[in-house]
Amino acid sequence: IVCGAGTGGTSATIGRYLRYRRLETRLCVAEPTGSGYVHGWRSRDRSALASRPTLIEGIGRPKVEPGFLFDVVDAVVEVEDAASIAAALLLEDLLGTRYGGSSGTNFVACLQLAADMRARGETGSVVTLLCDRGSRYRQTIFDPGWRAAHGLEIEPWRQALEQATASGTWRQPDAR
């Protein structure tokens, strides 16, 4: 199961349930590159701080929130902002509905995890929450001018994501 951290409540609740039921299901938190959760989870340091800001709303907190539980998370996947936005645009093409940047972050993590599973010869399912409708992002992530003003180069990510959905393999682009 892939979800963003936000305040930590969703991942904590899902993770505690998985542990309580002793399910083989693993929990992955998808976060913007450099978030407080990324650094905190790696070091198990609740005082860890983000190393860079993010443009993705709702996730990518500057510090580890009290509701986040390290011990119920199996993995944290870092996702570049440009990749998250490219994925949100791709989700619209694939599903016919706009989703926000945090849903794009989750989608990128799902594709990476699925490709990793495939490379190891594992079978299974990858499930995520598409948690934010994209209607309120018309003037931000869905606006080419806004993306350009923030220096976001999404086309290499878009190509990598399209290839991943078609082939089941993941290759991170050189351009960020």
Secondary structure, 3 states (H helix, E strand, C coil): CEECCCCCHHHHHHHHHHHHCCCCCCCEEEEECCCHHHHHHHHCCCCCECCCCCCCCCCCCCECCCCCCHHHCCEEEEECHHHHHHHHHHHHHHHCCCECHHHHHHHHHHHHHHHHHHHCCCCCCCCECCCCECHHHCCCCCCHHHHHHCCCCCHHHHHHHHHHHHHCCCCCCCCC
